[in-house]
Amino acid sequence: MKKRLLISLLAAIPLLNACNEEELNTVRKAELSDREMSILSVSSTDYTIFDFSAGDEVSEVNVWIEEYENGEFIKNVADISVPVSNEGFIVFSSNDVYMDDPDKNLLSINLGVTNEDGSGSTSFKVEPPENASRISGDYLDETLPFEGEMVLSYFAYSNDDIVSSLAESYFEDPDGNTELLKQYDAVYVMKGKFN
C-alpha cells in the first residue's frame, strides 16, 4: 500500500525544468517546492529526486542499488531498466518499518524511474546493523552529463559515535575510492547509467 501511495504521489510531481540544448543528456538533483517536499515527507523518511533530460541518442536508463558491508561489495539489491525519451525523473527513498519487537526495525528502500516512455519501480527491506546511526547523501549539486556509471545517492549505517558524510571523491571515482566505504557497517549506493 505504501509503495502504491509513493508511486502515485511521485507521478503527481511535475518535471520541473524545461529542456534546452545545453541540458540534453544531463541529470541533476530536482528542485522541489515546499508542497512537493511535504507530500513526499508523508510517505518517506529520506528521499532524493533527480531530473534528467535525454537526447535522441539515449534510449534507456538503468538504475540499481549496490549493497556493501564494511566496505565489501555484497550484491545488487535492486535493478530497474526503463526506456527513455525526453525528460523524466529518478526517485531514491526510504521508509522506516516498525515491527512488533522495537529492537527489530527494518528499512524499506524504494527506487523508481518515470518518464514519457514508461516507468519502473521496486522496493526491498533491509535490517540495519544493531545500534547504528543512518546517514544519507548525494553528490548532485550541479548538472552532470551522462558519462558511464554515475553514483547518484546513498544510505549508510555506522556504529561510530560520529557519522560523517561520504567524501565527494567517492562520487567522482567510486572504483578508485572503495576504501571510503569501510567507514560504514552497511552502505546502499544508488548508481545510474544512460544508454
Disulfide bonds with the S-S distance in Angstrom:
none
